[in-house]
């Protein structure tokens, strides 16, 4: 009986186009060029050039997040580890659920909370009468970013869980520490967005708090594995 190959939801979407198989570099290039090209087209059409730096930062975070997800997936699937780890990390789709929760919280913040404070973030980027296509693309890119945030949360938690529950061989522990380090890099990458939301304290706190949480959890997993290697 063949062992099932669990995959990120993102990977399933990329590989789900009938008759088409993209190498990783091409899928990432298409993702960046498509989103960046659409953003520049809309900036030209509606004179929204002031929003381009923030938009490019979000697109870079989403694309680099895709690259790191592919790297984590490849490394984990190459390891000799309990199937429960792979199943929970890739097959549960919990990262999608966490991404949805982060996205709903963000949309509520953008559409309800900041307008009540008198400083709506979307208005500062897209104007008082934002063009519908620009709003659509903005929300789509923000979903992509939130999905990466949900993935970082889940990968961090599962990495800590497996470090506690499943003692592994020395070589495997070293490989898993590298995976934990990539998860930390995955989270730290999202700090690129902080300068563009500076002044919106709740959003800054959420981004920085997310990174600190991943650092603590994945850092603890690295510490546990390092401690076991020295015993």
C-alpha positions in Angstrom: 0.0 0.0 0.0 1.5 3.4 -1.0 2.1 6.0 1.7 0.0 9.1 1.0 1.9 12.2 0.2 0.4 15.1 2.2 0.8 18.6 0.8 0.1 22.2 1.6 -3.2 23.5 0.2 -1.1 26.0 -1.8 0.9 23.1 -3.4 -2.3 21.3 -4.3 -3.7 24.4 -6.0 -0.5 24.9 -8.0 -0.4 21.3 -9.1 -4.2 21.1 -9.6 -4.2 22.7 -13.1 -5.0 19.8 -15.5 -2.2 18.9 -17.8 0.2 21.5 -16.5 3.1 21.1 -14.2 5.1 24.1 -13.1 8.6 23.9 -11.6 8.8 25.9 -8.4 10.8 28.8 -9.8 8.2 29.3 -12.6 5.2 29.1 -10.3 6.8 31.7 -8.0 7.7 33.9 -11.0 4.2 33.7 -12.3 2.8 34.6 -8.9 5.0 37.7 -8.5 4.7 38.9 -12.1 0.9 38.5 -12.2 0.2 40.3 -9.0 2.8 43.0 -9.5 1.7 43.6 -13.1 -1.9 43.9 -12.2 -1.0 46.3 -9.4 1.1 48.5 -11.7 -1.7 48.5 -14.3 -4.2 49.6 -11.7 -1.8 52.2 -10.3 -1.5 53.7 -13.8 -5.2 53.5 -14.6 -6.4 55.1 -11.3 -3.3 57.2 -10.4 -2.6 55.2 -7.3 1.2 55.3 -7.5 1.5 56.2 -3.8 0.2 52.8 -2.9 2.7 50.9 -5.1 5.5 50.5 -2.4 3.1 49.0 0.2 1.5 46.8 -2.5 4.9 45.6 -3.7 6.0 44.8 -0.1 2.9 42.7 0.4 3.4 40.9 -2.9 7.1 40.2 -2.1 6.0 38.8 1.3 3.4 36.6 -0.3 5.8 35.3 -3.0 8.7 34.8 -0.7 6.3 33.0 1.7 5.3 30.7 -1.1 9.0 29.9 -1.7 9.6 29.2 2.0 6.5 27.0 2.1 7.8 24.9 -0.8 11.2 24.7 1.0 9.7 23.5 4.3 7.5 21.0 2.4 10.4 19.6 0.5 12.6 19.3 3.6 10.0 17.7 5.8 8.9 15.1 3.1 12.6 14.1 2.7 12.9 13.2 6.4 12.3 10.0 8.2 9.7 11.2 10.7 6.4 9.9 12.1 3.6 10.0 9.6 1.5 11.8 12.2 3.8 14.9 11.8 3.3 15.0 8.0 -0.4 14.4 8.3 -0.9 17.2 10.8 1.4 19.7 9.1 0.1 19.2 5.5 -3.0 17.1 5.6 -5.1 18.8 8.2 -5.5 22.2 6.4 -5.4 23.9 9.7 -3.1 26.5 8.2 -6.1 27.5 5.9 -8.4 27.8 8.9 -5.8 30.0 10.8 -5.3 32.1 7.6 -9.1 32.6 7.3 -9.3 33.8 10.9 -6.4 36.2 10.4 -8.0 37.5 7.2 -11.4 38.0 8.7 -9.8 39.9 11.6 -7.8 42.0 9.2 -10.8 42.8 7.0 -12.9 43.7 10.1 -10.0 46.0 11.2 -9.7 47.7 7.8 -13.4 48.1 7.1 -14.9 48.7 10.5 -12.3 49.6 13.1 -10.0 52.1 11.4 -12.9 54.1 9.8 -14.2 54.7 13.3 -10.9 56.0 14.5 -10.9 58.7 11.7 -7.8 57.3 10.0 -8.9 54.5 7.6 -5.9 52.6 6.3 -7.6 51.6 3.0 -8.6 55.2 2.3 -5.0 56.4 2.8 -3.9 53.9 0.2 -6.7 53.8 -2.3 -8.4 57.2 -1.8 -11.9 58.2 -0.5 -13.7 56.5 -3.4 -11.5 53.5 -4.0 -11.8 51.8 -7.5 -13.4 48.4 -7.2 -10.7 46.6 -9.1 -8.0 48.0 -6.8 -10.0 47.0 -3.7 -10.4 43.5 -5.2 -6.7 43.1 -5.8 -5.8 44.5 -2.4 -8.1 42.1 -0.6 -6.7 39.2 -2.7 -3.1 40.0 -1.9 -4.0 40.5 1.8 -5.6 37.0 1.8 -2.3 35.6 0.4 -0.4 37.3 3.2 -2.8 36.1 5.9 -2.6 32.5 4.5 1.2 32.7 5.0 0.8 34.0 8.5 -1.6 31.1 9.3 0.9 28.7 7.8 3.7 30.1 9.9 1.6 29.7 13.1 0.7 26.1 12.3 4.2 25.0 11.2 5.6 26.5 14.4 3.1 24.8 16.7 3.6 21.4 15.0 7.3 21.7 15.0 7.2 22.2 18.8 4.8 19.4 19.3 6.9 16.9 17.4 10.0 18.0 19.3 8.3 17.1 22.6 6.4 14.0 21.5 8.8 12.3 19.2 12.5 12.0 20.1 14.4 11.4 16.9 17.9 10.3 15.7 20.7 12.9 15.9 20.8 13.5 12.2 17.0 13.9 12.0 17.1 16.4 14.9 19.6 18.5 13.0 17.4 18.5 9.9 14.3 19.4 12.0 16.2 22.3 13.6 16.9 23.6 10.1 13.1 23.3 9.3 12.4 25.3 12.5 14.9 27.9 11.5 13.1 28.3 8.1 9.8 28.7 9.9 11.3 31.5 12.0 12.6 33.1 8.8 9.1 32.7 7.3 7.6 34.7 10.2 10.4 37.3 10.4 9.9 38.0 6.7 6.5 39.5 7.5 8.1 42.4 9.4 8.8 43.9 6.0 5.2 45.1 6.2 5.6 47.0 9.5 6.9 50.3 8.1 3.8 50.5 5.8 1.3 50.2 8.7 3.3 52.3 11.2 0.9 54.5 13.2 -1.8 51.8 13.2 -0.8 50.4 16.6 -3.1 47.4 16.7 -1.9 46.2 13.3 1.7 46.7 14.2 1.1 44.9 17.5 -0.5 42.0 15.7 2.4 41.6 13.2 5.1 41.9 15.8 3.3 39.7 18.3 2.9 37.1 15.6 6.6 37.1 14.9 7.5 37.0 18.6 5.2 34.1 19.2 6.7 32.1 16.3 10.2 32.9 17.6 9.3 31.7 21.1 7.6 28.4 19.9 10.0 27.5 17.1 13.0 28.7 19.2 11.8 26.4 22.0 11.6 23.5 19.6 15.2 24.2 18.5 16.3 24.4 22.1 14.7 21.0 23.0 16.3 19.3 20.0 19.7 20.8 20.7 19.4 19.8 24.4 18.6 16.2 23.4 21.6 16.2 21.1 24.0 17.0 24.0 22.5 14.4 26.4 
